[in-house]
Amino acid sequence: MEAVIFVGVQGSGKTSFYLDRFFDTHVRISLDMLRTRHREQLLVSACLQAGQPFVIDNTNPLPQDRARYMEPARAAGFRTIAYFFETSLRDAIARNNQRAGKKKIPAPAVAGTFRKLQPPDAAEGFDEIYTVTVAPEHTFTVTHASHG
């Protein structure tokens, strides 16, 4: 049982990575899709009760953002794994600009998330932490950052 928590600015490749690596095995939980914290909490709770692996596909820039998922997941016996999406602000804005309609986030919002973004740390209690970068050909490079 895994609780995977993505950490990264808008346009850093999180959802594409989910589709590439976790679509067939983990439920995707995204505030963009669910719209409210209440709905998000209901879905997280259902996954925890059912022993269903899940991915939190939000920006989660600060430790306290991640703690809301970490604490209940660990209490339910889930392994907690962070994937930090490392990107330059320029690349994130360029990828974001390729989005259409409501999926496109205003550049100042991307920059605001980028400024406050703190990479996950083993001290937060993660069992494992990985760093993900997107190559120019839209493939992913994953490196193991640490064991908890």
Summary of the structure (lengths in Angstrom):
residues: 148
radius of gyration: 14.6
end to end distance: 16.3
largest distance: 40.3
contacts: 445
relative contact order: 0.23
helix: 43%
strand: 23%
